[in-house]
Each structure stands twice: as structure tokens, then as C-alpha cells.
Amino acid sequence: MERPPRHFTGARPRRPSFYTPSRCAGGSPQMIFELSPGSRQPPGRKAWTTAKLVHERAIALGYAINKSTCLTYTSALNSYINFCTLHKFPIEPTEDTMSFFVIYMCHHIKPDSVDSYLSGICNQLESAFPNVLKVRASPLVRNTLKGGKRLFGRGAKRKRPLSTSDLLTVERTFAAQPSMSHDDKLFVAILFCGFDGLLRLGELTWPDAVDLRNWKKVTRRSSVKFTPSSVGFFLPGHKADKFFEGNQIIISSRADPELDTVAKVRRYLASRDSLFPFHPALWVRKDGTIPTRSWFIACLRKFFDKDIAGHSMRAGGATSLAEAGVPPDQIRAIGRWASDAFQCYIRKNPTLMQSMLHGGRSAHDGPAHGQQLAFPVVP
């Protein structure tokens, strides 16, 4: 087949030719790049000094990870520095030093936490010691950590997920009182939204540490939208949202008025708008402050023991959806999980779950006529 000419004008676009004269012909030893004619570059851009470039880059690097994550990573680095100081090892990571650190820490903390420590150490030391990732991935370090997990590993003690009966307990307790305070209405609204919306507690409250508070992550009152059958609001950002793209949270109403989250939000907003009509935040306490994590946990302790915590809302909501027969991919989308890690939030035995979904039928019996399993059975 004959090749098309150099400047073929058919389906293939025309490409310009670049000629680089030799040195004998007066050419430059380096390629010369210039703006092409008609280039539309924004006017008014001025050159920065090197000092300003370094300064602005340093600020951007400081925001590469979430501030709370940075504090955790710094704590891991401090543990590594303390280990090296105690044992008179150089700070520069080597396979021996890091494997010694792994087995040392496995004797003091959970091996799963040691794995997280190594991630933080690599993040903090990579700029000074670029080979730290190679050291972390070496067989000596990996196998030392694997052996530590086998020797000292313990089962995870997760909090109990909330259930609809727990929500009814809270609602009926307040319903039996002559009146509800504004903070009580706020607590109930957050509790029900966290359960039905599969929200993290950190997405509904502020951190206790003032340095970790960020107005970019605060849900705005102006984002709330009601429909005849749902309530929605815009979640501006969370720890897994690196670029603050946000998510639109939509919670549908329920037929049972005691479990209807939409009614709880309406009740709270009626009180909130009368007290703070111009406050930008959606969740506001009676004193005008945004609720903190410790405030919510204190309210939670009035009804439940320590086996219920902030993550119990998210875990309970995921478990409730699974019990209702919602497919796993939909649960993952509703909870905004980026991986299959959401499965650890479903806290009921899969065999029991199948029995609940299919009227007492065992998973080994297969689905009833015209019925599909919510969780795929591996052949």
C-alpha cells in the first residue's frame, strides 16, 4: 500500500514540519520554542520571583493531604524518630532500621496500626529520603510486618451499628416530654440524617480541635431543598473528597412518621430559622455555634452505652439498606465509598442477612421463585 504524502490533506490532519538546521548551517544546539502566532495567552501575567515560587509551592505541598491526616502522619514520624533516638540508629530509613521499627512497635500497638504508621512515615520522609518507598516495599519489611500481624494480631472491636429500634427509642423519649429544646431537635435531625444518608459524623459536626475546623466543609442552609417526598442538601467536602467537588445528599421520606427523617429536618429548621435566619451554616446550636463532635457524643451517651459511637450511624444505615435488599453497588454509591471497604460497615452475618431477606430461606436453598439474591453467591 502506497504511503500518503508528507502533507496529506485527507482524513488525517495536516501537521506542520519543523526543521532544525545543523551547527554548520548556523543552527543552535538546542531546540528553540516560541509562542505560535495568534496564541491567546491571558494578558497581565507577570513573572514571579524564585522566592515567591518556592513559597507558593511550599503552601501547596502543605495542603496535599488533609490537615487531620497530616497530624496523624506527624505522630507516626515522631514515633519513628523516637525509636531511632532510643536505639541510636540514623534517621535515614534502611531495610534493617524500618524492619526493626516494625517489630518493636508490634510489641506495643496493634500491627494494623503499625501498617498505618509506615504510610505516614513514608509520606513525611519522602522529600528528604526518596528511597523510603522502596525500603517500605522491600521483602524484609513486608515479611516482618506480616509476621508481626500473625504473632500479635487481634480482632477488630467495632462499635455496634444503630438500628431503627434505636432511632425509635430516641424519638419516643423526646416525644414523651412536654417540649423539645432547639438542641434536642438538632441532635435528632443529625442522628436521623446520619443514619438515612450514610453520613460520617465529621460531615455533620465540627472537630473538637479548633485548628482542624474548615468552613469549606460546612454544609450551608441555602443548599437545603425540599420536594414532596425528600429533603436534600449539598455536602461541600469530606475527608475522601480531595478536590472539594462535593456531593448532593438526598434523603427520601418514610411512611412511618416516627422514622421519617424529612419530618425531623423540617421540625429542626423551623426552630433554627426563627433563631438564626441569617446564619450561613445548616447545623447550628442554640448558642449560635456549630455543633462539635464531643457535643454530639455527649448527647448520644444519654441514650446508649459506649458500644454506640459516631460511626454507628453510617454502619447502621448501611446494614439497614442491606437488610432491605438494596444491592451492594447501590449501597456503595449512597455512602460515597470509593472502594469495597463499605462492606466492613455491614455488621450482620451474611447467612443471617440472606435468611432475613428471603423469609427464612437459607442461602443454600437459592432464591425463591422470581426473587434475586441481594449479595451474589460465588459458584
C-alpha positions, 0 to 999 in steps of 0.5 A: 500500500502506497504511503500518503504524502508528507502533507496529506490533506485527507482524513488525517490532519495536516501537521506542520514540519519543523526543521532544525538546521545543523551547527554548520548551517548556523543552527543552535544546539538546542531546540528553540520554542516560541509562542505560535502566532495568534496564541491567546495567552491571558494578558497581565501575567507577570513573572514571579520571583524564585522566592515567591515560587518556592513559597507558593509551592511550599503552601501547596505541598502543605495542603496535599493531604488533609490537615487531620491526616497530616497530624496523624502522619506527624505522630507516626514520624515522631514515633519513628524518630523516637525509636531511632533516638532510643536505639541510636540508629540514623534517621535515614530509613534502611531495610534493617532500621524500618524492619526493626521499627516494625517489630518493636512497635508490634510489641506495643500497638496493634500491627494494623496500626503499625501498617498505618504508621509506615504510610505516614512515615513514608509520606513525611520522609519522602522529600528528604529520603526518596528511597523510603518507598522502596525500603517500605516495599522491600521483602524484609519489611513486608515479611516482618510486618506480616509476621508481626500481624500473625504473632500479635494480631487481634480482632477488630472491636467495632462499635455496634451499628444503630438500628431503627429500634434505636432511632425509635427509642430516641424519638419516643423519649423526646416525644414523651416530654412536654417540649423539645429544646432547639438542641434536642431537635438538632441532635435528632435531625443529625442522628436521623440524617446520619443514619438515612444518608450514610453520613460520617459524623465529621460531615455533620459536626465540627472537630473538637480541635479548633485548628482542624475546623474548615468552613469549606466543609460546612454544609450551608442552609441555602443548599437545603431543598425540599420536594414532596417526598425528600429533603436534600442538601449539598455536602461541600467536602469530606475527608475522601473528597480531595478536590472539594467537588462535593456531593448532593445528599438526598434523603427520601421520606418514610411512611412511618412518621416516627422514622421519617427523617424529612419530618425531623429536618423540617421540625429542626429548621423551623426552630433554627430559622426563627433563631438564626435566619441569617446564619450561613451554616445548616447545623447550628446550636442554640448558642449560635455555634456549630455543633462539635463532635464531643457535643454530639457524643455527649448527647448520644451517651444519654441514650446508649452505652459506649458500644454506640459511637459516631460511626454507628450511624453510617454502619447502621444505615448501611446494614439497614439498606442491606437488610432491605435488599438494596444491592451492594453497588447501590449501597456503595454509591449512597455512602460515597465509598470509593472502594469495597471497604463499605462492606466492613460497615455491614455488621450482620452475618451474611447467612443471617442477612440472606435468611432475613431477606428471603423469609427464612430461606437459607442461602443454600436453598437459592432464591425463591421463585422470581426473587434475586439474591441481594449479595451474589453467591460465588459458584 
